[in-house]
Amino acid sequence: MMAFTYQSAVDLARIPLNDAGKDRYPDAALLSFANHGMLQIFMRRPDLFAGRFDNPPHGEHLLTDVFPLSGEYVQILADYVTARAEMTDDEYINAGRAAMFMQLFASGAAI
C-alpha cells in the first residue's frame, strides 16, 4: 500500500475544481493552501500530532512529503484546499461552493 502525500490532497482538490490539467491553479498555490490547512487541523485537533516528529506542523511541506495523518484526513485537507482555491476566484460566483467545502473541512477536522 502506497502512503499518501501532500500531492494526494492537492490532486483530490483538483477534482471539484475541474482543474485536472493544472491550468487554473498551480501546484505551488494549492500546496500553500494544504500547508495552511494542516495548521488549521493542528489548531482544532493537536492530539492528532502527539508524538510526531513535526509536532506542531511547520507549514512548509513539499508535494512529495508523506502525509502525516491517517488516510481519512487526506480528503478533509483536500476540502480545505478546494475551499481556499474557490475563495480566490470571483467571490460572488463561488462563495456558496467555497462555504460548502469549508464546512466539509470544519466538520471533518472536528472528528
WOFEN-V77492 format. One record per helix or strand. SS is the DSSP state (H for helix, E for strand). FROM is the first residue (numbers start at 0). TO is the last residue. If there is no record, write none. Layout:
<<SS:FROM:TO> <SS:FROM:TO>>
//
This chain:
<<E:4:4> <H:5:16> <H:26:43> <H:45:48> <E:65:65> <H:71:87> <H:90:108>>
//
